[in-house]
Amino acid sequence: MPADSFSSADLASMPRAEFGFPGPLRDQLVTAILSGAKTSTTSLVVDYEYEGEPLPRVGNRAVVVDSDDRPVAVIEVTQVRVVPLAQVDLGHVVDEGEGHTSVGDWRAGHERFWHSEEMRAGLGEPEFTVDDATLAVLERFRLLTDLRLAD
């Protein structure tokens, strides 16, 4: 869908999609979304509960922002699954577009993020940890438009 298909009012009314925290990781993830390499993402149910936000639903649209808080894309959720971390599959891992070739490698990288000071502070739990039973939200999405093309 061309960037001009979304009015300023449309974009302002959509929730923001923030991948990771601002900085190198977010920049990498946004680049992967814009290139089409990233079509899935993983979050934790506990994060939605802490924020008081509903889980994503198929058809939800969001504006992806970069590390400078600029809108760069619009994505649409195409699938949502809630599973224990132990059930995350290789197809989902590969579609995250981060270069992981095994679930173990993916899990180690994500645990570093989830156990980071930023994540723990964001949840208000300095000792937060995940395990095999931790519920994960596995989202698939599609890129609807690259907003940079409107510039």
Solvent accessible surface area in square Angstrom, and as a share of the most:
residue,aa,sasa,rsa
1,M,113,0.50
2,P,89,0.56
3,A,12,0.09
4,D,124,0.64
5,S,56,0.36
6,F,17,0.07
7,S,58,0.38
8,S,95,0.61
9,A,76,0.59
10,D,59,0.30
11,L,44,0.22
12,A,89,0.69
13,S,93,0.60
14,M,29,0.13
15,P,85,0.54
16,R,120,0.44
17,A,15,0.12
18,E,93,0.42
19,F,18,0.07
20,G,22,0.21
21,F,58,0.24
22,P,85,0.53
23,G,20,0.19
24,P,121,0.76
25,L,66,0.33
26,R,10,0.04
27,D,67,0.35
28,Q,88,0.39
29,L,12,0.06
30,V,8,0.05
31,T,88,0.51
32,A,11,0.09
33,I,1,0.01
34,L,29,0.14
35,S,83,0.54
36,G,43,0.42
37,A,58,0.45
38,K,4,0.02
39,T,49,0.28
40,S,0,0.00
41,T,23,0.13
42,T,16,0.09
43,S,25,0.16
44,L,1,0.00
45,V,20,0.12
46,V,40,0.23
47,D,42,0.22
48,Y,43,0.16
49,E,120,0.54
50,Y,119,0.45
51,E,101,0.45
52,G,67,0.64
53,E,102,0.46
54,P,107,0.67
55,L,65,0.32
56,P,16,0.10
57,R,175,0.64
58,V,99,0.57
59,G,39,0.37
60,N,64,0.33
61,R,82,0.30
62,A,17,0.13
63,V,6,0.04
64,V,1,0.00
65,V,2,0.01
66,D,14,0.07
67,S,32,0.21
68,D,97,0.50
69,D,78,0.40
70,R,138,0.50
71,P,76,0.48
72,V,8,0.04
73,A,0,0.00
74,V,0,0.00
75,I,9,0.05
76,E,24,0.11
77,V,12,0.07
78,T,61,0.35
79,Q,71,0.32
80,V,40,0.23
81,R,80,0.29
82,V,64,0.37
83,V,18,0.10
84,P,38,0.24
85,L,2,0.01
86,A,64,0.50
87,Q,113,0.50
88,V,7,0.04
89,D,55,0.28
90,L,86,0.43
91,G,37,0.36
92,H,0,0.00
93,V,0,0.00
94,V,78,0.45
95,D,44,0.23
96,E,1,0.00
97,G,22,0.21
98,E,39,0.18
99,G,67,0.64
100,H,28,0.13
101,T,114,0.66
102,S,50,0.33
103,V,51,0.29
104,G,52,0.50
105,D,72,0.37
106,W,0,0.00
107,R,44,0.16
108,A,46,0.36
109,G,17,0.16
110,H,20,0.09
111,E,45,0.20
112,R,166,0.61
113,F,54,0.22
114,W,5,0.02
115,H,49,0.22
116,S,32,0.21
117,E,154,0.69
118,E,102,0.46
119,M,13,0.06
120,R,56,0.20
121,A,80,0.62
122,G,38,0.36
123,L,4,0.02
124,G,49,0.47
125,E,78,0.35
126,P,102,0.64
127,E,147,0.66
128,F,19,0.08
129,T,82,0.48
130,V,14,0.08
131,D,84,0.43
132,D,80,0.42
133,A,76,0.59
134,T,26,0.15
135,L,83,0.41
136,A,0,0.00
137,V,0,0.00
138,L,3,0.01
139,E,20,0.09
140,R,60,0.22
141,F,8,0.03
142,R,120,0.44
143,L,64,0.32
144,L,10,0.05
145,T,6,0.03
146,D,18,0.09
147,L,13,0.07
148,R,122,0.44
149,L,138,0.68
150,A,69,0.53
151,D,159,0.82
